[in-house]
């Protein structure tokens, strides 16, 4: 089940008196996928990035990172992330390590296709280029977050079992789950702050103030069609501190990957 009917699942698995809270926790994200014939192209996966003159291809000083994706912000639907309305974001990842890089280039900069660094060419560390499109989808917190914030202490065991079954069905997918914004689909951790300061959901679930943490900018899954892989069927994540996001300051985006 790739994109289950979220509300049908809610009605069949979550007690009715919790529906209002559950709906409040939902955040829209953009599912990023390979573009088909006639679909609007918003960017591309893999291939070579386009960089401004004088900007180096990111790396760790010892080797360069693979180019993961580049996205034209002017072509995106509105999201609660309040990203810039124009410009380009480019994401890079290190399949030999655990790191990566996130770059934002404002509109007006002249971008040109970068030459492939020798180390990436010699190691054949280049993802195949594929045009990208997107669709708005509902995203939800992890099952553990839902259990903590949605259910009551006196709920019966069967309610917890229903919620676990709900999570299993929702997060089951049969192709790569690339995403911009929304809740992260984390593999190992449960680090995603998820909710944005000032939102109705943040005020409801955290009346005393949001805890510290970061929210998801983007995630890129293992994608066999273009040779993209992160360890054992892993995912690359880009997280940002909410205050920096509000200021549109992308200088301290945390990029890393997890795997099974």
C-alpha positions as CSV (number, residue, x, y, z in Angstrom):
1,X,0.0,0.0,0.0
2,X,1.9,3.1,-1.2
3,X,-0.5,5.9,-0.4
4,X,-3.3,4.5,1.8
5,X,-6.4,6.4,2.5
6,X,-5.3,8.1,5.7
7,X,-8.8,8.9,6.9
8,X,-10.2,5.4,6.2
9,X,-7.3,4.0,8.2
10,X,-8.0,6.5,11.0
11,X,-11.6,5.5,11.2
12,X,-10.8,1.8,11.3
13,X,-7.8,1.9,13.7
14,X,-8.0,5.0,16.0
15,X,-10.8,5.5,18.6
16,X,-13.3,8.2,17.5
17,X,-12.6,10.4,20.5
18,X,-9.0,10.7,19.4
19,X,-9.8,11.7,15.8
20,X,-9.6,15.4,16.4
21,X,-6.2,15.3,17.9
22,X,-5.0,13.0,15.2
23,X,-6.1,15.3,12.4
24,X,-4.3,18.2,14.2
25,X,-1.0,16.3,14.1
26,X,-1.1,15.7,10.3
27,X,1.2,17.9,8.2
28,X,1.3,18.1,4.5
29,X,4.5,17.3,2.7
30,X,5.6,16.9,-0.9
31,X,6.2,13.4,-2.2
32,X,9.0,13.7,-4.7
33,X,9.1,11.1,-7.5
34,X,10.3,10.5,-11.0
35,X,8.4,12.6,-13.5
36,X,6.3,10.8,-16.1
37,X,5.3,12.0,-19.6
38,X,3.6,15.3,-19.4
39,X,4.1,15.9,-15.7
40,X,5.4,19.2,-14.4
41,X,9.2,19.0,-13.7
42,X,10.3,20.7,-10.5
43,X,13.9,19.6,-10.5
44,X,15.9,16.4,-10.9
45,X,17.6,13.6,-9.0
46,X,21.2,12.6,-9.5
47,X,23.4,13.7,-12.4
48,X,25.5,16.9,-12.0
49,X,24.5,19.9,-9.9
50,X,24.3,23.4,-11.2
51,X,26.5,25.7,-9.0
52,X,27.3,29.4,-9.0
53,X,30.7,30.4,-10.2
54,X,33.3,30.1,-7.4
55,X,31.1,27.7,-5.3
56,X,32.9,24.3,-4.8
57,X,31.2,20.9,-5.1
58,X,30.6,20.0,-1.4
59,X,32.7,17.3,0.4
60,X,34.4,16.6,3.7
61,X,37.9,17.8,2.6
62,X,38.9,14.2,1.7
63,X,36.3,13.3,-0.9
64,X,33.3,14.9,-2.6
65,X,29.7,14.0,-1.8
66,X,27.3,12.6,-4.5
67,X,24.7,15.0,-5.9
68,X,21.3,13.7,-4.7
69,X,18.8,16.3,-6.0
70,X,18.2,19.8,-7.1
71,X,14.8,21.5,-6.8
72,X,13.4,24.8,-8.2
73,X,11.5,26.4,-5.4
74,X,9.5,28.6,-7.7
75,X,7.7,25.5,-9.0
76,X,6.6,24.1,-5.6
77,X,3.1,24.2,-4.1
78,X,2.9,26.2,-0.8
79,X,4.0,24.4,2.3
80,X,4.0,25.3,6.0
81,X,7.8,25.4,5.8
82,X,7.5,28.8,4.3
83,X,10.5,28.2,2.0
84,X,11.7,31.0,-0.2
85,X,9.4,31.5,-3.2
86,X,12.3,31.2,-5.7
87,X,15.8,30.0,-5.9
88,X,17.3,26.5,-6.0
89,X,18.1,24.0,-3.3
90,X,20.7,21.2,-3.9
91,X,21.3,18.3,-1.7
92,X,24.4,16.1,-1.5
93,X,25.1,12.9,0.4
94,X,28.1,10.7,1.3
95,X,27.5,7.1,0.6
96,X,30.9,6.2,2.0
97,X,30.2,8.0,5.3
98,X,27.1,9.4,7.1
99,X,27.1,13.0,6.2
100,X,26.1,15.3,3.4
101,X,25.3,19.0,2.5
102,X,22.4,21.2,1.8
103,X,22.8,24.3,-0.4
104,X,20.4,27.2,-1.1
105,X,21.1,29.4,-4.1
106,X,18.9,32.6,-4.3
107,X,17.3,33.7,-7.5
108,X,19.5,35.9,-9.6
109,X,22.7,33.8,-9.2
110,X,24.0,32.4,-12.5
111,X,24.2,28.7,-12.2
112,X,26.1,26.4,-14.5
113,X,26.6,22.6,-14.6
114,X,29.5,21.6,-12.5
115,X,32.3,19.3,-13.8
116,X,32.4,15.9,-12.2
117,X,35.1,15.6,-9.5
118,X,37.8,13.1,-10.3
119,X,37.2,11.0,-7.1
120,X,33.5,10.6,-7.9
121,X,34.3,9.6,-11.5
122,X,37.0,7.1,-10.6
123,X,34.8,5.5,-8.0
124,X,31.7,5.6,-10.2
125,X,29.8,7.4,-7.5
126,X,27.2,9.2,-9.6
127,X,23.5,8.7,-9.4
128,X,21.7,8.6,-12.7
129,X,19.9,11.8,-13.5
130,X,16.1,11.6,-13.5
131,X,13.6,14.4,-13.8
132,X,11.5,15.1,-10.7
133,X,7.8,15.9,-10.0
134,X,5.8,16.2,-6.8
135,X,2.5,15.7,-5.2
136,X,1.1,17.0,-1.9
137,X,0.5,14.2,0.6
138,X,-0.5,14.0,4.3
139,X,2.3,13.0,6.7
140,X,2.0,11.8,10.2
141,X,4.3,11.4,13.3
142,X,5.9,8.1,14.2
143,X,3.8,5.5,16.0
144,X,5.7,6.1,19.3
145,X,4.9,9.9,19.1
146,X,1.2,9.1,18.4
147,X,1.1,6.7,21.4
148,X,2.6,9.4,23.6
149,X,0.5,12.3,22.5
150,X,-2.7,10.8,21.2
151,X,-3.7,8.0,23.6
152,X,-4.7,8.2,27.2
153,X,-3.1,6.2,30.0
154,X,-6.4,4.3,30.6
155,X,-6.8,3.2,27.0
156,X,-7.0,-0.6,26.7
157,X,-4.2,-2.7,25.2
158,X,-6.3,-3.3,22.1
159,X,-6.2,0.5,21.3
160,X,-2.4,0.4,21.4
161,X,-2.5,-2.6,19.1
162,X,-4.8,-0.9,16.7
163,X,-2.5,2.1,16.6
164,X,0.5,-0.1,15.9
165,X,-1.4,-1.7,13.1
166,X,-2.3,1.7,11.7
167,X,1.4,2.8,11.7
168,X,2.4,-0.5,10.0
169,X,-0.1,0.1,7.2
170,X,0.6,3.8,6.7
171,X,4.3,3.5,6.5
172,X,4.4,0.5,4.2
173,X,5.5,1.6,0.8
174,X,6.7,-0.1,-2.4
175,X,8.8,2.6,-4.0
176,X,11.3,5.2,-2.8
177,X,9.8,7.7,-0.4
178,X,11.5,11.0,-1.3
179,X,9.8,13.9,0.5
180,X,10.1,17.6,1.1
181,X,8.6,18.9,4.4
182,X,6.2,17.2,6.7
183,X,7.0,14.6,9.3
184,X,10.2,12.5,8.7
185,X,9.9,8.7,8.1
186,X,12.8,7.9,10.4
187,X,14.4,4.5,10.4
188,X,16.5,4.4,13.5
189,X,15.8,7.5,15.5
190,X,12.8,9.4,16.8
191,X,14.4,12.8,16.6
192,X,11.9,14.8,14.4
193,X,10.4,17.7,16.3
194,X,7.7,17.6,13.6
195,X,5.6,20.6,14.6
196,X,6.4,24.2,13.8
197,X,6.5,27.0,16.4
198,X,3.3,29.0,16.5
199,X,1.2,26.3,14.8
200,X,-2.1,25.3,16.3
201,X,-0.8,21.8,16.7
202,X,2.3,23.0,18.6
203,X,0.2,25.0,21.0
204,X,-2.2,22.1,21.5
205,X,0.4,19.3,22.1
206,X,3.0,21.5,23.8
207,X,1.1,24.1,25.7
208,X,4.2,24.9,27.8
209,X,6.3,25.5,24.7
210,X,8.0,23.3,22.1
211,X,11.0,21.2,23.1
212,X,14.2,21.9,21.4
213,X,14.9,20.0,18.2
214,X,14.9,20.2,14.4
215,X,12.3,19.7,11.7
216,X,12.6,18.0,8.4
217,X,13.5,19.9,5.2
218,X,13.8,16.8,3.0
219,X,14.5,13.1,2.9
220,X,15.7,10.9,0.1
221,X,15.2,7.2,0.2
222,X,17.1,4.3,-1.5
223,X,16.2,4.4,-5.2
224,X,17.4,1.5,-7.3
225,X,16.2,3.1,-10.5
226,X,19.0,5.7,-10.3
227,X,21.5,3.8,-8.3
228,X,20.9,5.8,-5.1
229,X,21.5,3.8,-1.9
230,X,22.3,4.6,1.7
231,X,23.7,1.5,3.4
232,X,21.1,-1.2,3.9
233,X,18.0,0.4,2.3
234,X,18.5,3.6,4.2
235,X,17.3,7.2,3.9
236,X,19.2,10.5,3.8
237,X,17.7,13.3,6.0
238,X,18.0,17.1,6.0
239,X,17.0,18.7,9.3
240,X,17.0,22.3,10.4
241,X,16.4,24.2,13.6
242,X,13.0,26.0,13.5
243,X,14.4,29.5,14.2
244,X,16.9,29.2,11.3
245,X,14.1,28.0,9.1
246,X,11.9,31.0,10.0
247,X,14.9,33.2,9.1
248,X,15.5,31.3,5.9
249,X,19.0,30.6,7.1
250,X,20.2,27.3,5.6
251,X,23.8,27.6,6.8
252,X,23.4,24.9,9.5
253,X,21.3,22.2,8.0
254,X,22.0,18.8,9.5
255,X,22.4,16.2,6.7
256,X,22.9,12.5,7.6
257,X,21.6,9.1,6.7
258,X,20.3,6.1,8.6
259,X,19.7,2.5,7.4
260,X,18.1,-0.7,8.6
